[in-house]
Every structure is written in structure tokens, then in C-alpha cells.
Amino acid sequence: MENLRVLELYSGIGGMHYALNESGIPGQVVAAIDINTTANQIYRHNFPDTPLLNKTIEGITLDDFNKLSFDVILMSPPCQPFTRIGLKGDIHDPRTKSLLYLLDLLPRLRRLPRFILLENVKGFESSSARELLVKTLMECGYTFQEMMVSPTSVGIPNSRLRYFLIAKIATENLSTQTRLKISDAFPYPAERESSEQPIVLNPTRPCTCQPEEEMQGGHVLYKLETTLDAQRKMNQNNDLFVRQIQEFLEPQMEVNMEHYLLPPKTLLRYALLLDIVQPTCRRSVCFTKG
């Protein structure tokens, strides 16, 4: 497979870039774009050789996009217009403006990207923005699959349900049809559609760090999570061991940790909102800017 030219939008600290590297898919991020200066500082530390544009998406012209000549778009647009705890402004929220700009620009590109990956929160799947996204992809000749899955379904110790869309430009030898039904599991290549499961390293005994007061019927039920959401997560976990958080941590260095600890006043104020976990835990919830 040839080396794919990848455009990373809403690049943040480089999560999708890291995932691309871990996937083993041959690809080079030809440009990353984000307006958040703090996130960009971290991105430059993580990927110093990647061209990084400190701009809004709307500040990139059609000609600029064409010059990048990319094969893949990776993007995670702002989630605040769709999250269940927000105002649900959807396409009327100013933070959706950049996504609408991209959907307007996509059909006018000199060369359509071969692949598009979009990630967002639960709530996006029922939004008008998603309807416009699907409509634009179909008009441009893409096939796509949509999923609502938790990272725990592939052994990652984070239990927040996420929306994923994977789109591929249609070809004559089309093997994957567009599905308007949103799946609750990641699609696997045909050669893996046996009893073989995704590989998860070092399975050990389950974590015992869930606070008892959060338990309902023996399982943790998080804020704004319906019983159906909880059941879906449990179903995704049935065949997999979730890895411990410590497998994703860098070795502890000899530094003064006092500088990074929350003061007691903050802990007391937000005690019911914070998700406090240990390195041996196999779960965590949302890690946000706040």
C-alpha cells in the first residue's frame, strides 16, 4: 500500500496522528490545523516535524486545501454543540461553523480524499449536522459506515461512548455498501470475521476501583448515561479484557509532583464531578479541557 497523505483537522494534541502511527497504515500527516495555542504547543512537542497551522478551519481557502493534495482527512469537530450536557445548539451553534464550511468545500475540491474519518460525542448521531454530513458524502460518491462504540470495546480503559464515521470514495469494485444504520461495534476486515478477536495485551484480573455508590446492578452507571448505554458498553466488553491505565502511562520520573496536584479546596468543591482512578484501574471517563 502506498504512503497516504493525511490532513489532520482539529488536531488538538495529536491523538489521531498517534493513532495513525499505531495503526501501521503507511501515512504521512502533511498538515495539522488547530486554533488552540496551548494544544498546538503540545502537538509540536509530540510531532515536531509535522507542519502545524495555527488557524481556524474557515481560514483555510479552497486553493490552500487543493495545494495540500491529501488522500485522507482525520477530524474530530467541536463536540459542545452536540453533547448531552450542553445546550445542543447543533448547526446553530457558532462552533459548528467550521464543519459546515468543510461540507460546503468538500464537493469543490480538485481531488476528493479517498478516506474520511470523523469522531464525535454521543448526540452527534441524531443531529442536523450529521444529516448534512451524510447527505454531502452520498452526493460526493462516498460509501461509509457509522458506529457508536466505547474505547473499552478495543481494550482501552475509557468508557465514554463515541460516534465514529469511516467514509471511502466509491469504486467500481465496491465491496462495502453504505449503511445508514449506526452499528454498535467496529467493522473488521473479512479475513478477521471468524471467532478471532482484536488482540489485547496483558489481560489480568478486573479492576476493583469502582466506588460502590456509583454501582447499579453490579455495574457503574455514569452521569447522563441511560441503562441502554450501560448495557451497550457491557456487551462490548464481554469478549475483551480491558487494559490497565498504567499500560498507557510513561514511567514515573523524579519530579516534584506537588506542582501538578489539585489543591484541597478544588478537590472538595468538585469531589462529585471528578473521576479519580488509580494506575491499576481498567476504566476512566471523560478527560476534558475543564
Secondary structure, DSSP 8 states (H G I E B T S, - for coil): ---EEEEEES-TTSHHHHHHHHHT--EEEEEEE---HHHHHHHHHH-TTS-EE-S-GGGS-HHHHHHH--SEEEE----TTT-TTS---GGGSGGGHHHHHHHHHGGGSSS--SEEEEEEETTGGGSHHHHHHHHHHHHTTEEEEEEEE-GGGGT-S----EEEEEEEE--TT--S----S-BSS----GGG-SS-----S---S----S-GGGEETTEE--TT--HHHHHHHHHHHTT-----GGGGS----S--GGGGS--HHHHHHTTTT-----TT-S--------
